[in-house]
Amino acid sequence: MTTRRHFLGGSAAALLGTSAWANNPVADAFAAAQPFQGVVMLARRGQPVYAQAYGMADIEAGTALRTDTRFGVASISKWLTSTTVLRLIEASKLDLDSPLGRWLPWYRGNGADKVSLRHLLSNTSGIPNQFAPAAKADPGIITQALSTRQAIERYAMGDLTFTPGSRFDYVPTNWYIVIGIIEAVTGQPYQQAMRDITLDPLRLNATSADPTGAAIAYATLKPPARKVSPFQPYMVASGGYYSNADDLLRAAYAIFNQDFISASSRAAMLHIEVPSEDYTLGGRVKTLNLDGQPHRYAWETGRTAGYRSVLGHRLDGEQTVIILNNSDLSQKTLDEFAYSLLGTQLPHA
């Protein structure tokens, strides 16, 4: 296993050089050392300075990856969903701290008057995850079409597993309820609300829950073995979106460095709710050392089936790294690759 120190090389300025598509020795060395297939992009102030695709989008068909290929971005979907929630708060249709029963009066369970959107978006709600044992008992339930309400009633209702706000529990059922709340206050299906409120205004034309045309996800490359994970609509906010590097860069710069959301919404998005996890609302904020100085980065990651993704964005807009992968590498490996591309390291490293 190649470790992070093998990838370090040069300063951040060198890695964000003047030649946009010159070879990047860090990326090339990583791709040569790992069973990596994917897209790597580096950007500064919202503009790409390096983009390269490595490997195949479809091994069996012989289709090469392109820098604009779409990948499953998994939990980066949570960050986009949180952006939509914050936009609805700005429109006075939601707030972070009212109990969920205000929005879903039919919800039954002791979370109705105790769990807020803040708890749901930070994965600290205590909402039960009844999907996991149900799927273990009958894997076929993944193919069952349920409405949002049916999914919540079946998998996300009942007694809380802990006091809201007291623990971090990364369960998808939090996000089933978020979908239900968005649908309740907009009167639209969740994906249409996302399109109207966030995706279209940001011009994220490659971002949707439709996998058509996306890179195939693989568990192994030699021999090629596909690794799939279907999503029903009630699961999409948790991890069901597909996107490409250009869209993720556009979203990061607009959300963190322009006025797509208000200053108060940005502060809420960047407030660390769970210090042990660096977790905010639908994402993370990490402090990384660059040339001996600490800098804060929004750190959005995703892992589903054979897809892995990293979107690391320095909050002053001076650096962005995007890595999209379809060969089932570990998330830790991709995080360390991203640190190396940025020329950064964790403070304790």
C-alpha positions, 0 to 999 in steps of 0.5 A: 500500500502506497502511503501519503508521504509517497504522494507529497511533493512540491508546494501548493503553488506548484500543484496549482500551477499556471499550466492547466493541463500539464502533468501532475506528478502527484496524481500520476504517481497515485494512479500508477500505484493504485487500482485507481479509475477516476477523475482528478480536478484541482481549482483556484478561485472557482476555476480549474487549473488541472483536470485529468481522467484515468481509466475506464468508465465502462471496462467491458465496453472499452469506454474511457473516462472523461473529465466530464464523466458523471459518478455516484457522489453518495453522501455529497448528496447530503450537502446538496440537500442541506443547501436546499434546506437552508434556502427554504429557511431563507424563504421562511418555510423552515427553521433548523430548530422546530420539532419535526412534528411541525412539518409532519403532523402525521409522524408518530414516535417520541421524536415528533416533538424532540427532533429538529432539522438540525438534529437530522442534518447533523445525524444526531437525531436518535431516529431509529434505523429500522431499514438496516435490520429489515434489509438484512432479513430480506434484501429484496426490500431494496426493490420495493417502491414506497412513497416517502411517507410509507418509507418513514412510517416503515423504517424511521418511526418509533422510539428514539434510540438516544436523546437528540443531540447527544450522539452521532449516528450516521443512519440514512433514516434521518434523510428519509425524514428530511425528504418528507419535510422538504416535500411537505413545505414545497408541495413538490416531489423532493427531486423536483424541489432540489432541481428548482431550489438548488440544482437549476439555479446553480446550473448543475446540469450534470447533477441528478439522481438518474444514473444514465450515462454515469461511470460504472462502479466496480468492486475489482478491475482485474477481472472487472466485477461490477458493484451496484447499489440501487436507490429508491426515491426515498433514499436519494437525499442520503446518497443517491445523486450523480454528478461530475467534477465541473458541477461540484466545483461550481457548487462549492464556489457558489455556496462558500464564496459567493452569495448563493446562500446568505451569510447566516446560512453559510455560518450554519452550514459551517458550524461544527455540530459534532466535534468528534466527527468534524461534522456540520450540516450534511458535511464536514469542516476540516482544519489542514496545515498548508506551509505551516499555517492552518486553513479550514476546508469544507470536506465533502465525501461520498461512498456507495457501491464502488464509487468514492468521492472527495470534494475538498474546498478551502473556505477562502476559495484559494484551493479546491480538490475533487476526486471521483472514483469508480474502483472501490478504493477506501475513503481513507486512501482518497482522503490522503490522496486529496491532502497530497494534491493540496500539499496539506496535512492534518495538524497531528500528522 
